[in-house]
Amino acid sequence: MFRTHTCGELRLANVGTNVTLAGWIQTIRKFGAITFVDLRDRYGITQLVFNEGLSSQLESNPLGREFVLQAKGKVIERSNKNLTIPTGKIEIELTEFSILNKSVTPPFTIQDDTDGGDDLRMKYRYLDLRRNAVKKNLELRYAVNRSARNYLHENQFMDIETPFLIKSTPEGARDFVVPSRMNPGQFYALPQSPQTFKQLLMVSGYDRYYQVVKCFRDEDLRADRQPEFTQIDCEMSFVEQEDILNMFEGLVKRIFKDVKGIDYTESVERMTWEDAMWHFGNDKPDIRFGMKIHTLKKPSTVYFNKQDHSGLINGANFAVFDGAETVLAISVPGGAAYTRKQLDELTEWVKRPQIGMKGLAYIRYNEDGTVKSSIDKFYAEERLKKIVETTVSNKGDIVLILAGSEERTRKAMSELRLELGEQLGMRKKDEFKLLWVLDFPLFEYSEEDNRWVARHHPFTSPKPSQISTMIENEPSIKDASNYLSHPYAQIKANAYDMVLNGNEIGGGSIRIYQRELQEKMFAALGMSKEEALHKFGFLLGAFEYGAPPHGGIAFGFDRLCSILGGSESIRDFIAFPKNNSGRDLMLDAPSSIDDVQLKELNLKINLS
């Protein structure tokens, strides 16, 4: 027997017990003739005491960090207790030990505050995984997985695997493709999601399906993206939107309870896509804090059924505002106290290339009720006070204003709001706020491709009341500059996204399940009948055999784990992640293959 106990379980109640431990050496400390060793395994750390006799053996056979050690001895009470670890009240008085394996000096320290950089730790990921901080992340990931599976099992969902080698149907991100040796010149694709398979399972009568499943997308990477990622993928038959929302609110609340000990008893707020874009500048707003965006000038070219306040802005002979497509404002609590230096720093922040604004205007609303502004040369005090009133500001606040094109300015104001929320301590990592975003547009118009594109995916159904609008109208547009007047621009998707702390953690929809409507959707996206049959004939055919109404959702499992763990990056919660270039530094992948394999696959490499 290599061990009788783990390095994390012994307590004062075990004093006097003879035990055998096994693990890795974390630290070695020598005090005169006595040597102390911290032995580590997955479960914790226990201090070992080498007496004078055993210490003398180390002179000819010294120990080193990360050596694998077996230690036998008696549990005794520590005189200098370490209350920062669970085993800190005891230690093991050794009677014998055995070096099971030696280790070369690790390339970085195996501890929470390691000196290893990202690339180095990724190259030696098997060592990085020994660190307690990484171990806790993977334990949290497992806890989320276990909680989700338990909840879904209790609600009659069935875990059904779907294939990884499928047909390429590019619609959105690029597919990863796999050459077929047995079918020369033909390729499989790795699934971006099990979307069509789970719909086929609904046709097959498996009315509650789920998978914790790998998905693959060949897209540019950042902190919250990986070329392979994991979803909690779910689908239900004979449901409406309300059934989906209630079921999966329950799932996330269960995960909060099981993993974080949080009773999320409040109802989950719901917000339309239009309200999210209007008040927060994006479709995944962080509602842990207020500071809503106020539109002072709304362009006529953007579809928002909202009131603007152009009268407050126009006609002041201020070219920046007069020539802008839109003017947006945000009120910052306590911001009237900002120094000139702080305002200059915020101005430089919005001028950064990734934000892209030319400047920042402000109106201070002083405690005495007066206003002071960077644009008071153009706007009288009475007019400035009306702007302050419009932004629902209080005395002591400051109104920050951006102007420019609609899309860029709204995105910039959204980013500025989040930055200010961070600076003011309003985005606490231990506070969690859920939100449903509903009523997305079903279509977006691509001026580049001169056609409609699906905002979610081509299997999303319109709202029931708008199905006839889609069936009865043709998708063609005569005047691209006026596409917002087309009936398709007004159609809302029967879709929903779940947002947590400003991150989309799940998204889904009620699906199209009738062949006629699905063919109409494909036609709206510019597919010919022949192309639709080639890509999705199997699905269209299935819809002719009694397809039930159905809908579902997929949660970004890695992202959910990272938010619950308080991290900005999903890589911290994946055992073997890729770097930002999509490379596995440990395996040195992707890599070239030899000529024999190329020949078997009937492939030639052309890098020109």
Secondary structure in CASP SS format (residue, H / E / C, confidence):
PFRMAT SS
TARGET T0000
AUTHOR 0000-0000-0000
METHOD secondary structure of the structure
MODEL  1
M C 1.00
F C 1.00
R C 1.00
T C 1.00
H C 1.00
T C 1.00
C C 1.00
G C 1.00
E C 1.00
L C 1.00
R C 1.00
L H 1.00
A H 1.00
N H 1.00
V C 1.00
G C 1.00
T C 1.00
N E 1.00
V E 1.00
T E 1.00
L E 1.00
A E 1.00
G E 1.00
W E 1.00
I E 1.00
Q E 1.00
T E 1.00
I E 1.00
R E 1.00
K E 1.00
F E 1.00
G C 1.00
A C 1.00
I E 1.00
T E 1.00
F E 1.00
V E 1.00
D E 1.00
L E 1.00
R E 1.00
D E 1.00
R C 1.00
Y C 1.00
G E 1.00
I E 1.00
T E 1.00
Q E 1.00
L E 1.00
V E 1.00
F E 1.00
N C 1.00
E H 1.00
G H 1.00
L H 1.00
S H 1.00
S H 1.00
Q H 1.00
L H 1.00
E H 1.00
S H 1.00
N C 1.00
P C 1.00
L C 1.00
G C 1.00
R C 1.00
E C 1.00
F C 1.00
V E 1.00
L E 1.00
Q E 1.00
A E 1.00
K E 1.00
G E 1.00
K E 1.00
V E 1.00
I E 1.00
E E 1.00
R C 1.00
S C 1.00
N C 1.00
K C 1.00
N C 1.00
L C 1.00
T C 1.00
I C 1.00
P C 1.00
T C 1.00
G C 1.00
K C 1.00
I E 1.00
E E 1.00
I E 1.00
E E 1.00
L E 1.00
T E 1.00
E E 1.00
F E 1.00
S E 1.00
I E 1.00
L E 1.00
N E 1.00
K C 1.00
S C 1.00
V C 1.00
T C 1.00
P C 1.00
P C 1.00
F C 1.00
T C 1.00
I C 1.00
Q C 1.00
D C 1.00
D C 1.00
T C 1.00
D C 1.00
G C 1.00
G C 1.00
D H 1.00
D H 1.00
L H 1.00
R H 1.00
M H 1.00
K H 1.00
Y C 1.00
R H 1.00
Y H 1.00
L H 1.00
D H 1.00
L C 1.00
R C 1.00
R C 1.00
N H 1.00
A H 1.00
V H 1.00
K H 1.00
K H 1.00
N H 1.00
L H 1.00
E H 1.00
L H 1.00
R H 1.00
Y H 1.00
A H 1.00
V H 1.00
N H 1.00
R H 1.00
S H 1.00
A H 1.00
R H 1.00
N H 1.00
Y H 1.00
L H 1.00
H H 1.00
E H 1.00
N C 1.00
Q C 1.00
F C 1.00
M E 1.00
D E 1.00
I C 1.00
E C 1.00
T C 1.00
P C 1.00
F C 1.00
L C 1.00
I E 1.00
K C 1.00
S C 1.00
T C 1.00
P C 1.00
E C 1.00
G C 1.00
A C 1.00
R E 1.00
D C 1.00
F C 1.00
V E 1.00
V E 1.00
P E 1.00
S C 1.00
R C 1.00
M C 1.00
N C 1.00
P C 1.00
G C 1.00
Q C 1.00
F E 1.00
Y E 1.00
A E 1.00
L C 1.00
P C 1.00
Q C 1.00
S C 1.00
P C 1.00
Q H 1.00
T H 1.00
F H 1.00
K H 1.00
Q H 1.00
L H 1.00
L H 1.00
M H 1.00
V H 1.00
S C 1.00
G C 1.00
Y C 1.00
D C 1.00
R E 1.00
Y E 1.00
Y E 1.00
Q E 1.00
V E 1.00
V E 1.00
K E 1.00
C E 1.00
F E 1.00
R C 1.00
D E 1.00
E C 1.00
D C 1.00
L C 1.00
R C 1.00
A C 1.00
D C 1.00
R C 1.00
Q C 1.00
P C 1.00
E E 1.00
F E 1.00
T E 1.00
Q E 1.00
I E 1.00
D E 1.00
C E 1.00
E E 1.00
M E 1.00
S E 1.00
F C 1.00
V C 1.00
E C 1.00
Q H 1.00
E H 1.00
D H 1.00
I H 1.00
L H 1.00
N H 1.00
M H 1.00
F H 1.00
E H 1.00
G H 1.00
L H 1.00
V H 1.00
K H 1.00
R H 1.00
I H 1.00
F H 1.00
K H 1.00
D H 1.00
V H 1.00
K H 1.00
G C 1.00
I C 1.00
D C 1.00
Y C 1.00
T C 1.00
E C 1.00
S C 1.00
V C 1.00
E E 1.00
R E 1.00
M E 1.00
T E 1.00
W H 1.00
E H 1.00
D H 1.00
A H 1.00
M H 1.00
W H 1.00
H H 1.00
F H 1.00
G C 1.00
N C 1.00
D C 1.00
K C 1.00
P C 1.00
D C 1.00
I C 1.00
R C 1.00
F C 1.00
G C 1.00
M C 1.00
K C 1.00
I E 1.00
H E 1.00
T E 1.00
L E 1.00
K E 1.00
K C 1.00
P C 1.00
S C 1.00
T C 1.00
V C 1.00
Y C 1.00
F C 1.00
N C 1.00
K C 1.00
Q C 1.00
D C 1.00
H C 1.00
S H 1.00
G H 1.00
L H 1.00
I H 1.00
N C 1.00
G C 1.00
A C 1.00
N C 1.00
F C 1.00
A H 1.00
V H 1.00
F H 1.00
D H 1.00
G C 1.00
A C 1.00
E C 1.00
T E 1.00
V E 1.00
L E 1.00
A E 1.00
I E 1.00
S E 1.00
V E 1.00
P C 1.00
G C 1.00
G H 1.00
A H 1.00
A H 1.00
Y C 1.00
T C 1.00
R H 1.00
K H 1.00
Q H 1.00
L H 1.00
D H 1.00
E H 1.00
L H 1.00
T H 1.00
E H 1.00
W H 1.00
V H 1.00
K H 1.00
R C 1.00
P C 1.00
Q C 1.00
I C 1.00
G C 1.00
M C 1.00
K C 1.00
G C 1.00
L C 1.00
A E 1.00
Y E 1.00
I E 1.00
R E 1.00
Y E 1.00
N C 1.00
E C 1.00
D C 1.00
G C 1.00
T C 1.00
V E 1.00
K E 1.00
S E 1.00
S C 1.00
I C 1.00
D C 1.00
K C 1.00
F C 1.00
Y C 1.00
A C 1.00
E H 1.00
E H 1.00
R H 1.00
L H 1.00
K H 1.00
K H 1.00
I H 1.00
V H 1.00
E H 1.00
T H 1.00
T C 1.00
V C 1.00
S C 1.00
N C 1.00
K C 1.00
G C 1.00
D C 1.00
I E 1.00
V E 1.00
L E 1.00
I E 1.00
L E 1.00
A E 1.00
G E 1.00
S C 1.00
E H 1.00
E H 1.00
R H 1.00
T H 1.00
R H 1.00
K H 1.00
A H 1.00
M H 1.00
S H 1.00
E H 1.00
L H 1.00
R H 1.00
L H 1.00
E H 1.00
L H 1.00
G H 1.00
E H 1.00
Q H 1.00
L C 1.00
G C 1.00
M C 1.00
R C 1.00
K C 1.00
K C 1.00
D C 1.00
E C 1.00
F C 1.00
K C 1.00
L E 1.00
L E 1.00
W E 1.00
V E 1.00
L E 1.00
D C 1.00
F C 1.00
P E 1.00
L C 1.00
F E 1.00
E E 1.00
Y E 1.00
S E 1.00
E C 1.00
E C 1.00
D C 1.00
N C 1.00
R E 1.00
W E 1.00
V E 1.00
A E 1.00
R C 1.00
H C 1.00
H C 1.00
P C 1.00
F C 1.00
T E 1.00
S C 1.00
P E 1.00
K C 1.00
P H 1.00
S H 1.00
Q H 1.00
I H 1.00
S H 1.00
T H 1.00
M H 1.00
I H 1.00
E H 1.00
N C 1.00
E C 1.00
P C 1.00
S C 1.00
I C 1.00
K C 1.00
D C 1.00
A H 1.00
S H 1.00
N H 1.00
Y H 1.00
L H 1.00
S H 1.00
H C 1.00
P H 1.00
Y H 1.00
A H 1.00
Q H 1.00
I C 1.00
K E 1.00
A E 1.00
N C 1.00
A E 1.00
Y E 1.00
D E 1.00
M E 1.00
V E 1.00
L E 1.00
N C 1.00
G C 1.00
N E 1.00
E E 1.00
I E 1.00
G E 1.00
G E 1.00
G E 1.00
S E 1.00
I E 1.00
R E 1.00
I C 1.00
Y C 1.00
Q C 1.00
R H 1.00
E H 1.00
L H 1.00
Q H 1.00
E H 1.00
K H 1.00
M H 1.00
F H 1.00
A H 1.00
A H 1.00
L C 1.00
G C 1.00
M C 1.00
S C 1.00
K H 1.00
E H 1.00
E H 1.00
A H 1.00
L H 1.00
H H 1.00
K H 1.00
F H 1.00
G H 1.00
F H 1.00
L H 1.00
L H 1.00
G H 1.00
A H 1.00
F C 1.00
E C 1.00
Y C 1.00
G C 1.00
A C 1.00
P C 1.00
P C 1.00
H E 1.00
G E 1.00
G E 1.00
I E 1.00
A E 1.00
F E 1.00
G E 1.00
F H 1.00
D H 1.00
R H 1.00
L H 1.00
C H 1.00
S H 1.00
I H 1.00
L H 1.00
G C 1.00
G C 1.00
S C 1.00
E C 1.00
S C 1.00
I H 1.00
R H 1.00
D H 1.00
F H 1.00
I C 1.00
A C 1.00
F C 1.00
P C 1.00
K C 1.00
N C 1.00
N C 1.00
S C 1.00
G C 1.00
R C 1.00
D E 1.00
L C 1.00
M C 1.00
L C 1.00
D C 1.00
A E 1.00
P C 1.00
S C 1.00
S C 1.00
I C 1.00
D C 1.00
D H 1.00
V H 1.00
Q H 1.00
L H 1.00
K H 1.00
E H 1.00
L C 1.00
N C 1.00
L C 1.00
K C 1.00
I C 1.00
N C 1.00
L C 1.00
S C 1.00
END
